[in-house]
Amino acid sequence: MREDARQRATEFVKELYAAGAIDADRLDASAGEVLAARSEAELAGVIRSLPAPVTLTSQERQLARPLEIHSGIGRLRLAGKWQLARETHVSADIGSISLDLTRAEFDDHVIDLHIYTGCGSITIIVPQGVDVQVIRHRGGVDARLEPPVPGLPLVRLDVTTNIGRVHLRHPRTHERHRRWPGTRRHRLPAA
């Protein structure tokens, strides 16, 4: 097992405690389980038993077919509470696309996300700890993501922009609705 995976999992457990998501007993038990894990699969099991930074859709509400969202011309923005199917397609003929996944419900631990725009940038805001693997891309990709936490959801990304860039980032401090692992609060200067 990679030592950085164990270290990231340990940080995640500590940050859950600091955020008030788990109590001291759960912190001790989970930290011990992380240290005792012998494989990344065991480590993922420990992490999946803890509160996640994303909401998983209840089984009765999961979508049976792929979700398709299309916008002709103009900016397409999905934010707030919305649902990602196991396979989700988002497209715009002409215009930028912005997807905020921080409050989205995930139908599964693995999401296949396909995004296309003929002309425009694509911005995806990813919760802390969630893994993003760019499977295929057309257009430049600017990824500013911290290493993922083993056991948290994975987004497999197939993204195309004929004219534009793809931006992957975590939410900015002022956009967060709650403090989560790896985040720091910053004070804005007085006006």
VEXDOLO-777563 format. One record per atom (N, C-alpha, C, O): residue in three letters; x, y, z. Coordinates in steps of 0.02 Angstrom, whole numbers, plus 50000, padded with zeros to 5 digits. Each point is the difference from the previous one (the first is absolute). Last residue first. Layout:
# VEXDOLO-777563
ALAXYZ
...
END
This chain:
# VEXDOLO-777563
ALA493515231550192
ALA499955004549941
ALA500125007250020
ALA499975004449957
ALA501094972450155
ALA499455004850007
ALA500015004849941
ALA500535002049976
PRO500454972949997
PRO500185006650028
PRO499405004650001
PRO499554999649958
LEU500194973950071
LEU500075004849946
LEU500195006750030
LEU499775001750054
ARG500744972850042
ARG499645006350011
ARG500125004749941
ARG500575000849977
HIS499444971350038
HIS500395006049988
HIS499565006150013
HIS499425000149981
ARG500734971250073
ARG499605006149997
ARG500475006049992
ARG500525000450034
ARG499814973649879
ARG500205004950051
ARG499555006049992
ARG499815001849945
THR500254969849982
THR499835006949989
THR500255004450056
THR500104997650056
GLY500034977849922
GLY500495003449958
GLY499855007449989
GLY500385003449966
PRO497574981550108
PRO500714998150002
PRO500445003849951
PRO499845000649941
TRP497985012450121
TRP500114992849989
TRP500744998649995
TRP500405004649995
ARG497475014650074
ARG500724998849997
ARG500114992549994
ARG499684996150035
ARG498145016549865
ARG500264997150062
ARG500754999049992
ARG500254999149944
HIS498595011449888
HIS499445000350046
HIS500194997150067
HIS499675001350050
ARG501865011149747
ARG499864993950038
ARG499415001250047
ARG499955005350032
GLU501135011349823
GLU499474996249968
GLU499794994050042
GLU499474997049987
HIS502355018250070
HIS499365003550008
HIS499424996349967
HIS499425001750011
THR502824989449973
THR499785000350069
THR499325003350007
THR499584997550037
ARG500884990349736
ARG500365005450036
ARG499705000450070
ARG499444997850012
PRO500554978849849
PRO499645006350012
PRO500445005150035
PRO500444998250039
HIS500784984649802
HIS499594999350060
HIS499635006650011
HIS500185005149971
ARG500604986349778
ARG500225003250062
ARG499544998250057
ARG499444997549990
LEU501165001049723
LEU499804995750056
LEU500275003250064
LEU500615001250005
HIS498915006149720
HIS500275001950066
HIS499714995350053
HIS499394999650007
VAL501015002949706
VAL499664996450053
VAL500355001750066
VAL500614999350006
ARG499165015249747
ARG500404996050047
ARG499554996550050
ARG499425001950009
GLY500295007649716
GLY499945001650071
GLY500454995650041
GLY500374995949973
ILE498514999249791
ILE500335006450010
ILE499885002050073
ILE499455002050019
ASN499894976749925
ASN500375001349938
ASN500385006650004
ASN500565000549975
THR498754981850219
THR499855006849981
THR500425001549938
THR500614999750003
THR498674977550163
THR500205002949936
THR499785007349996
THR499425001650013
VAL500934974750165
VAL499825007049990
VAL500275002649935
VAL500574998749981
ASP499024980150205
ASP500105000249928
ASP499765006949979
ASP499405001350000
LEU501204986050251
LEU499825005749959
LEU500204999249928
LEU500584998749984
ARG498824988650266
ARG500394998749939
ARG499745004949948
ARG499415000049982
VAL500554999350297
VAL499675002649940
VAL500474998749942
VAL500565002649997
LEU499074987050268
LEU500435001149942
LEU499575002649942
LEU499484997249985
PRO500295001250311
PRO499784999149930
PRO500535001949948
PRO500455004050012
LEU500494988050222
LEU499505004949983
LEU499824999249926
LEU500364996849963
GLY501334989750132
GLY499334998050024
GLY499475005249987
GLY499404998450004
PRO503155009350017
PRO499784993349979
PRO499324998450030
PRO499885001250060
VAL500895023749882
VAL499994995650059
VAL499764993249977
VAL499464999549971
PRO501895019649870
PRO499374997450025
PRO500094995950064
PRO500554998050017
PRO500995023849901
PRO499944992749993
PRO499354997550030
PRO499775002750050
GLU500105022049865
GLU500434996550048
GLU499944992549989
GLU499524997849967
LEU500095021149837
LEU499684995850049
LEU500524996950046
LEU500554998249979
ARG499205016849804
ARG500275002650063
ARG499664996350057
ARG499645002950041
ALA500704996549671
ALA499764996550060
ALA500365002750062
ALA500614999750005
ASP498865005549723
ASP500335003350056
ASP499724997050064
ASP499455001850022
VAL500644991949698
VAL499724998650066
VAL500445003350053
VAL500614998850003
GLY498785003949711
GLY500475000150055
GLY499654998950067
GLY499445002350010
GLY499614986949763
GLY500055006650029
GLY500474999650059
GLY500084994750031
ARG498724984349919
ARG500195004149943
ARG499955007150024
ARG499475002250023
HIS500654971450099
HIS499865007249997
HIS500225002849933
HIS500464997549967
ARG499084978550206
ARG500125002849933
ARG499875007450003
ARG499575002450037
ILE500584985950165
ILE500064994249956
ILE500175002249929
ILE500454997349968
VAL499865013050285
VAL499845002349933
VAL500154994249953
VAL500584998449987
GLN498785001950280
GLN500454997249950
GLN499775002449932
GLN499434998749979
VAL500215007750298
VAL499815001449931
VAL500544997049955
VAL500595001650006
ASP498474996650271
ASP500494998649948
ASP499715001749931
ASP499424998349986
VAL500095011950274
VAL499714996149944
VAL500534999449945
VAL500355004849984
GLY500065008750212
GLY500084992850010
GLY499734995649945
GLY500204994349993
GLN498835030450037
GLN500634997750027
GLN500004992450008
GLN499514997250024
PRO498835013149792
PRO500084999950073
PRO500694997350020
PRO500294995849965
VAL499265017149800
VAL500014993350028
VAL500085000350076
VAL500435003650025
ILE498855011049738
ILE500195001150070
ILE499904993450036
ILE499444997550004
ILE500935010749729
ILE499714995050044
ILE500285001150070
ILE500604999750010
THR499155013149730
THR500255000350068
THR499634994950042
THR499394999750000
ILE501145007949726
ILE499654995450044
ILE500335000450068
ILE500614999150006
SER499155017949756
SER500394996650051
SER499554995350041
SER499395000750000
GLY500265005949733
GLY499915002750067
GLY500424996050049
GLY500244994549985
CYS498664998049777
CYS500405006150009
CYS499865002750069
CYS499445002250015
GLY499724976549923
GLY500335001749937
GLY500475005950008
GLY500545000149972
THR498834981950222
THR499785006549975
THR500395001449936
THR500614998849997
TYR498874979550194
TYR500185002549934
TYR499755007149992
TYR499435001650018
ILE500974975650170
ILE499835007149991
ILE500265002349932
ILE500574998549981
HIS498944978650193
HIS500185001949932
HIS499765007249989
HIS499415001550008
LEU501074979750205
LEU499755006649982
LEU500285002049932
LEU500615000549991
ASP499014977850190
ASP500275001349934
ASP499685006549975
ASP499415000149984
ILE501004989150274
ILE499575003849954
ILE500395000949935
ILE500575002350000
VAL499454982550245
VAL500355001349937
VAL499505003349952
VAL499484997149985
HIS499784997350229
HIS500685002050017
HIS500435001449938
HIS500525003250005
ASP496815000649983
ASP500454994450012
ASP500685002850022
ASP500125006049995
ASP498025008349960
ASP499634993749997
ASP500444994050016
ASP499744994650015
PHE500465031950070
PHE500324995149957
PHE499614993550002
PHE499874997450055
GLU499565030149990
GLU499924993250025
GLU500314995349948
GLU499865000649941
ALA500845026250109
ALA499654995149958
ALA499954993350035
ALA500444998250040
ARG500695022750030
ARG499374998250033
ARG499604995049958
ARG499434998450017
THR502765008749910
THR500075000150073
THR499354998150037
THR500044997250054
LEU500615005649700
LEU499834993450027
LEU499984999950077
LEU499884994850029
ASP499875022849749
ASP500215000050070
ASP499764993550031
ASP499404999050009
LEU501075011149729
LEU499694994950042
LEU500295000450070
LEU500614999350009
SER499195015349742
SER500265000150068
SER499604994950041
SER499395000450006
ILE501165008049719
ILE499654995550046
ILE500345000450067
ILE500624999850005
SER499135016649752
SER500384997150055
SER499564995650043
SER499395001050004
GLY500165003449728
GLY499945003150066
GLY500404996350052
GLY500154994149993
ILE498654997149776
ILE500455005750006
ILE499885003250068
ILE499445001950016
ASP499654976949950
ASP500255001049932
ASP500525005650000
ASP500564999249975
ALA499034984850236
ALA499775006549975
ALA500295000849930
ALA500594998749989
SER499034980350219
SER500265003049938
SER499685006749986
SER499445001450020
VAL500894974950154
VAL499835007150002
VAL500315003149938
VAL500594999149986
HIS498834975150133
HIS500235003649941
HIS499755007250005
HIS499415001250008
THR501024975350161
THR499695006649990
THR500325003449940
THR500625000249994
GLU499144975250157
GLU500255002749936
GLU499615006449986
GLU499394999949993
ARG500194991350210
ARG500634996349990
ARG500335002149935
ARG500625000549996
ALA497865018450096
ALA499894992949988
ALA500684996549994
ALA500515003349994
LEU498865019650141
LEU500444997149949
LEU499844992749993
LEU500064996250048
GLN498525026850053
GLN500174992950001
GLN500444998149941
GLN499855001849943
TRP499725021850220
TRP499774996749940
TRP500294993050000
TRP500434998450041
LYS499575026350109
LYS499844992950006
LYS499734997449934
LYS499475002249977
GLY502165018550008
GLY499524998450052
GLY499884992550003
GLY500454996149984
ALA500255013349780
ALA500275001150067
ALA499454998450051
ALA499434998749981
LEU501235003349737
LEU499664995650047
LEU500345000850068
LEU500604998650007
ARG499245014849737
ARG500284999750068
ARG499564995650043
ARG499405001050006
LEU501165008449724
LEU499654994950038
LEU500344999450068
LEU500604998850004
ARG499205020749780
ARG500364997050057
ARG499564995050036
ARG499415001250012
GLY500225003749724
GLY499995003750063
GLY500354996050054
GLY500164994149992
ILE498554995449795
ILE500455005649999
ILE499935003850066
ILE499455001550022
GLY499654975649976
GLY500205001949932
GLY500535005350000
GLY500604998649996
SER499024982150190
SER499845007049990
SER500235001849930
SER500574998549982
HIS498904977750177
HIS500255003349940
HIS499755007349999
HIS499425001450014
ILE500844973650137
ILE499845007150008
ILE500315003649941
ILE500604999649990
GLU498834973750106
GLU500235004249944
GLU499745007150009
GLU499405001150006
LEU501054973450132
LEU499725006750004
LEU500295004149943
LEU500615000149990
PRO499034972050024
PRO500465005750002
PRO499615006650002
PRO499475000749970
ARG499254978850134
ARG500305001549935
ARG500485005850006
ARG499985003750050
ALA498884988550142
ALA500134993649965
ALA500355001149933
ALA500364995649976
LEU499695019350263
LEU499744999949931
LEU500214993649965
LEU500574997950004
GLN498965006050268
GLN500534999849949
GLN499684999449931
GLN499514996549990
ARG499335003350228
ARG499995006149960
ARG500535000049944
ARG500025004649960
GLU499704977650206
GLU499365000649965
GLU499955006349956
GLU499565000349957
GLN502404995450179
GLN499934995149947
GLN499345000849961
GLN499994999149939
SER501185022350173
SER499714993850026
SER499834995449941
SER499875002349945
THR502155015350038
THR499284999449988
THR499744993550030
THR500334994849994
LEU501825019050098
LEU499854994649954
LEU499244999249997
LEU499664999950051
THR502035021850011
THR499414996150017
THR499914994649947
THR500025001449940
VAL502385010350145
VAL499455000449951
VAL499434995750025
VAL500094995550040
PRO501945006050081
PRO499915007049981
PRO499465000949946
PRO499855005749981
ALA500134974150209
ALA500335001949938
ALA499885007349984
ALA499515002950024
PRO500604980550211
PRO499625004949962
PRO500395002349938
PRO500595001750005
LEU500054974050076
LEU499995006750031
LEU499565004749959
LEU499834998649942
SER500774978949995
SER499584999350060
SER499925006850036
SER499625000550048
ARG501784996549759
ARG499294999749980
ARG499544999250060
ARG499405001249995
ILE502974998250035
ILE499795006749981
ILE499265000149983
ILE499645004850016
VAL501354974450031
VAL500005004250060
VAL499725006949983
VAL499575002650036
GLY500774982749785
GLY499444997950042
GLY499945004150063
GLY499455001750021
ALA502415001649837
ALA499395002849970
ALA499384998150041
ALA499555004150009
LEU502494986150052
LEU500015007150015
LEU499375003449974
LEU499705004150035
GLU500664973649906
GLU499835000550072
GLU499965007350021
GLU499545002050037
ALA501204994249746
ALA499304998050005
ALA499765000450072
ALA499455002350014
GLU502835001349937
GLU499605005949985
GLU499264998450002
GLU499595004450015
SER502004981250141
SER499935001249928
SER499595006349989
SER499675002450046
ARG500844989750172
ARG500564997049965
ARG499975001049925
ARG500494998649965
ALA498625013950282
ALA499824997849933
ALA500614997449963
ALA500535003150002
ALA499455007350221
ALA500004992749995
ALA499854997449930
ALA500124994249986
LEU499845029450069
LEU500684997550011
LEU500054992449993
LEU500524997449980
VAL497355012750006
VAL500425002449944
VAL500704997250006
VAL500284997649952
GLU498254998450226
GLU499834995949942
GLU500405002049939
GLU500214995849960
GLY500015017350236
GLY500294993350010
GLY499864995449941
GLY500444996249980
ALA498565024950021
ALA500725000849990
ALA500354993350009
ALA500474998449963
SER497235002350083
SER500145000549928
SER500745000849986
SER500254997049952
ALA499025002550275
ALA499864993649968
ALA500195000249926
ALA500314995449974
ASP499875024750150
ASP500484995050023
ASP499914993449963
ASP500484997049976
LEU497935020049981
LEU500665002049976
LEU500524994750018
LEU500384997749957
ARG497485000250131
ARG500014997949929
ARG500675001949968
ARG500254996349958
ASP499395010750263
ASP500024992749998
ASP500054997449928
ASP500384995449985
ALA499335027950051
ALA500684997850018
ALA500064992449998
ALA500514997349978
ASP497595013149864
ASP500225001450069
ASP500684996950013
ASP500294996749957
ILE498645013449801
ILE500064993950041
ILE500245002050070
ILE500305005350009
ALA499245011749837
ALA499604994949966
ALA500044993250037
ALA499564995949992
GLY501565026750047
GLY499434998050042
GLY499574994649969
GLY499454998750025
ALA502695011949900
ALA499395003149973
ALA499384998250042
ALA499465002649987
ALA502674987950063
ALA500065007350009
ALA499385003649976
ALA499825005350028
TYR500304971349937
TYR499955001650072
TYR500025007550011
TYR499595002850037
LEU500784989749747
LEU499304998750017
LEU499895001750074
LEU499495003050018
GLU502704997849905
GLU499625005949978
GLU499254999150012
GLU499655004950014
LYS501834977150032
LYS500135005650046
LYS499585006149982
LYS499755003550044
VAL500174978249810
VAL499684998250064
VAL500095005750050
VAL499535001850035
PHE501585000449758
PHE499275000549991
PHE499644998650066
PHE499545003650018
GLU502794993249973
GLU499835007250000
GLU499255000949995
GLU499715004350034
THR501094973949943
THR500085002250069
THR499825007450006
THR499665002050047
ALA500374988749737
ALA499434997550039
ALA500035002250072
ALA499495001850030
ARG502335003349831
ARG499425004149980
ARG499374997850038
ARG499595004150020
GLN502384983350012
GLN500085006750028
GLN499395004449984
GLN499755003650043
ARG500394974949860
ARG499874999450072
ARG500035007050033
ARG499595001650043
ALA500994997449733
ALA499294998550006
ALA499814999550074
ALA499495002750021
ASP502785000049921
ASP499645006349993
ASP499244998950005
ASP499645004550022
GLU501844976949979
GLU500005003550064
GLU499635006649995
GLU499695002250049
ARG499814975349802
ARG500385006349998
ARG499945003750067
ARG499455000550028
MET500414972449945
MET499585005950000
MET500455006250000
MET500515000250033
END
